[in-house]
Amino acid sequence: QVRLVESGGGLVQAGGSLRLSCSAPGTTFRFDSMGWYRQRAGKERELVALISGRGETKYGDSVKGRFTISRDGAKNIVYLQMNSLKPEDTAVYYCNVPVSVIRDFWGQGTQVTVSS
């Protein structure tokens, strides 16, 4: 079992920045890819950003150029630097780690609220 712990959410004004972190305390093996998803009110969960074990990244279209995903692979920590935040970025952000093609784990989510 993998437990993911997210932190860094909060309330920020439009144009501001936040940095999310996700760690996996007690995990003894190194994750390959790690990612962030978000779910806005009344919407389906959507991809925000992914990072592979080799550092390759992929972003959702709505966050390209504003958000940056990075990781500390040795510690199984993934970060999401969010700049130029917009009210439409308001959502619950979830950390995700796939451990096989049929099994993945999710964090509990952290709320990000961007005021206009």
KANOR-V603712 format. One record per backbone hydrogen bond with DSSP energy under -0.5 kcal/mol. CO is the residue of the C=O (numbers start at 1). NH is the residue of the N-H. E is the energy in kcal/mol with one decimal. If there is no record, write none. Layout:
co=CO nh=NH e=E
co=CO nh=NH e=E
//
This chain:
co=2 nh=4 e=-0.6
co=4 nh=6 e=-0.5
co=4 nh=108 e=-0.6
co=5 nh=23 e=-2.2
co=7 nh=21 e=-2.6
co=10 nh=113 e=-2.9
co=12 nh=115 e=-2.5
co=13 nh=16 e=-2.3
co=15 nh=84 e=-0.6
co=16 nh=85 e=-2.3
co=18 nh=82 e=-3.3
co=20 nh=80 e=-2.3
co=21 nh=7 e=-2.2
co=22 nh=78 e=-2.3
co=23 nh=5 e=-2.8
co=24 nh=27 e=-1.9
co=34 nh=51 e=-2.6
co=35 nh=96 e=-2.7
co=36 nh=48 e=-2.6
co=36 nh=49 e=-1.8
co=37 nh=94 e=-3.2
co=38 nh=46 e=-2.9
co=39 nh=92 e=-1.9
co=40 nh=43 e=-2.5
co=46 nh=38 e=-2.4
co=48 nh=60 e=-2.6
co=49 nh=36 e=-3.0
co=50 nh=58 e=-1.9
co=51 nh=34 e=-2.4
co=52 nh=55 e=-1.6
co=56 nh=52 e=-2.7
co=58 nh=50 e=-2.6
co=60 nh=63 e=-1.6
co=60 nh=64 e=-0.9
co=61 nh=64 e=-0.5
co=63 nh=66 e=-2.3
co=63 nh=67 e=-2.2
co=66 nh=83 e=-1.9
co=68 nh=81 e=-3.0
co=70 nh=79 e=-3.1
co=71 nh=73 e=-0.7
co=72 nh=75 e=-1.1
co=72 nh=76 e=-0.7
co=72 nh=77 e=-1.7
co=73 nh=76 e=-0.8
co=77 nh=72 e=-2.9
co=78 nh=22 e=-1.8
co=79 nh=70 e=-1.7
co=80 nh=20 e=-2.6
co=80 nh=82 e=-0.6
co=81 nh=68 e=-2.4
co=81 nh=83 e=-0.6
co=82 nh=18 e=-2.1
co=85 nh=15 e=-3.2
co=86 nh=89 e=-2.3
co=87 nh=90 e=-1.8
co=91 nh=93 e=-0.6
co=91 nh=112 e=-2.8
co=92 nh=39 e=-2.2
co=93 nh=110 e=-2.2
co=94 nh=37 e=-2.7
co=95 nh=107 e=-2.1
co=96 nh=35 e=-2.3
co=97 nh=105 e=-2.5
co=100 nh=103 e=-0.6
co=103 nh=99 e=-2.5
co=103 nh=100 e=-1.7
co=105 nh=97 e=-2.3
co=110 nh=93 e=-2.9
co=111 nh=10 e=-0.9
co=112 nh=91 e=-2.0
co=113 nh=12 e=-2.5
co=113 nh=115 e=-0.6
co=115 nh=14 e=-2.5
//
